[in-house]
Amino acid sequence: MSSSAEQPGRGGGLAAKVGVVGRPEVVAPFRAAGFAVFPVEPGPDVCAKVEALVGGGLLVLFYTEDLAPHLSTFAARCSQAATPCLVMLPMGSEQHGLARLREIVKRAVGADVFGRGPALRGDVTAVHLEGD
């Protein structure tokens, strides 16, 4: 982690409880959106760093897809509770995280706001309410 990263849980309101972790060049733009940014390189020590961030007060932590192999066990444990919420950010051409992100948003708002446009393999664009 970098010394320029913000401390989790400090400062005002809900924004101080949301962070983004991943390669420095990927997460840097999230700082402009008000997220706490924690630059890390993929590797075996990533999980310990993420656990420390969550222990420090982060409620929602977005992480880049390249960290998924290092966070899979911790993310699975976190999925059993409302918080902390770990959300994989889709990256690259595969975008495995997009389906998970889509499901999380669908559960949160009760509708599939992502639709099924060309970005999602050419399906018809629509908003689907739960139970449709």
C-alpha positions as CSV (number, residue, x, y, z in Angstrom):
1,M,0.0,0.0,0.0
2,S,1.1,3.5,-0.5
3,S,1.6,6.2,2.1
4,S,-0.6,8.5,-0.1
5,A,-3.6,6.2,0.3
6,E,-6.4,7.5,2.5
7,Q,-7.1,5.8,5.8
8,P,-10.3,3.7,5.9
9,G,-13.2,4.9,8.1
10,R,-11.7,8.4,8.6
11,G,-13.3,11.6,7.5
12,G,-17.0,12.3,6.8
13,G,-19.9,10.1,6.0
14,L,-20.4,7.0,3.9
15,A,-17.8,8.0,1.3
16,A,-15.1,7.3,4.0
17,K,-16.5,3.7,4.2
18,V,-16.0,2.9,0.5
19,G,-12.7,2.1,-1.0
20,V,-11.0,0.7,-4.1
21,V,-8.0,-1.6,-4.1
22,G,-5.9,-2.6,-7.1
23,R,-3.0,-1.7,-9.4
24,P,-2.1,2.0,-9.0
25,E,-2.7,2.9,-12.6
26,V,-6.2,1.4,-12.4
27,V,-7.4,2.7,-9.1
28,A,-6.0,6.3,-9.3
29,P,-9.1,7.7,-11.2
30,F,-11.4,6.5,-8.4
31,R,-9.8,9.1,-6.1
32,A,-11.4,11.9,-8.2
33,A,-14.8,10.3,-7.5
34,G,-14.2,10.5,-3.8
35,F,-13.3,6.9,-3.0
36,A,-10.5,6.0,-0.7
37,V,-7.9,4.4,-3.0
38,F,-5.4,1.7,-1.9
39,P,-2.9,0.9,-4.6
40,V,-1.5,-2.7,-4.4
41,E,0.1,-5.1,-6.8
42,P,-1.3,-8.7,-7.1
43,G,0.4,-11.1,-4.9
44,P,0.1,-13.4,-1.9
45,D,0.1,-10.4,0.6
46,V,-3.0,-8.8,-0.9
47,C,-5.5,-10.7,1.2
48,A,-3.8,-9.5,4.5
49,K,-3.9,-5.9,3.3
50,V,-7.6,-6.1,2.3
51,E,-8.4,-7.8,5.7
52,A,-6.7,-4.9,7.4
53,L,-8.6,-2.3,5.4
54,V,-11.9,-4.0,6.2
55,G,-10.9,-4.2,9.9
56,G,-10.1,-0.5,9.7
57,G,-13.8,0.3,8.9
58,L,-14.4,0.0,5.2
59,L,-17.9,-1.3,4.5
60,V,-17.6,-1.6,0.7
61,L,-14.4,-2.5,-1.1
62,F,-14.2,-2.6,-4.8
63,Y,-11.2,-4.6,-6.1
64,T,-9.7,-5.1,-9.5
65,E,-10.3,-8.4,-11.2
66,D,-6.6,-9.3,-11.2
67,L,-6.8,-9.6,-7.4
68,A,-9.6,-12.1,-7.4
69,P,-7.3,-15.2,-7.2
70,H,-5.8,-13.8,-4.0
71,L,-9.1,-12.7,-2.5
72,S,-11.4,-15.6,-3.4
73,T,-11.5,-17.2,0.1
74,F,-11.9,-13.9,1.9
75,A,-14.5,-12.6,-0.5
76,A,-16.5,-15.9,0.0
77,R,-16.4,-15.4,3.7
78,C,-17.6,-11.8,3.3
79,S,-20.5,-12.8,1.0
80,Q,-22.2,-14.4,4.0
81,A,-22.9,-11.0,5.6
82,A,-24.2,-7.6,4.5
83,T,-20.9,-5.9,5.4
84,P,-18.2,-5.8,4.4
85,C,-19.2,-6.0,0.8
86,L,-16.4,-6.9,-1.6
87,V,-17.1,-6.2,-5.2
88,M,-14.9,-7.2,-8.1
89,L,-14.5,-4.6,-10.8
90,P,-14.6,-6.0,-14.3
91,M,-11.4,-5.5,-16.3
92,G,-10.0,-6.5,-19.6
93,S,-11.8,-8.5,-22.4
94,E,-13.0,-11.3,-20.2
95,Q,-14.8,-9.1,-17.6
96,H,-15.7,-12.0,-15.2
97,G,-16.6,-9.4,-12.6
98,L,-19.3,-7.9,-14.7
99,A,-21.8,-10.6,-13.9
100,R,-21.2,-10.4,-10.2
101,L,-21.4,-6.6,-10.2
102,R,-24.6,-6.8,-12.2
103,E,-26.2,-9.2,-9.7
104,I,-25.2,-7.1,-6.7
105,V,-26.8,-4.0,-8.3
106,K,-29.9,-6.0,-9.2
107,R,-30.3,-7.1,-5.6
108,A,-29.7,-3.7,-4.3
109,V,-32.2,-1.8,-6.5
110,G,-34.6,-4.5,-7.4
111,A,-34.1,-4.1,-11.2
112,D,-31.5,-5.1,-13.8
113,V,-30.4,-1.6,-14.6
114,F,-27.4,-2.8,-16.6
115,G,-29.9,-4.2,-19.2
116,R,-28.5,-6.4,-21.9
117,G,-27.0,-4.1,-24.5
118,P,-24.1,-4.7,-26.9
119,A,-21.6,-4.4,-24.1
120,L,-23.1,-7.6,-22.7
121,R,-22.6,-9.9,-25.7
122,G,-25.4,-8.5,-28.0
123,D,-28.6,-9.2,-26.1
124,V,-31.6,-6.9,-26.3
125,T,-31.4,-3.8,-24.0
126,A,-34.1,-3.8,-21.3
127,V,-34.8,-3.2,-17.7
128,H,-36.1,-6.2,-15.9
129,L,-37.9,-5.9,-12.6
130,E,-37.4,-8.7,-10.0
131,G,-39.9,-11.4,-10.7
132,D,-40.3,-10.7,-14.4
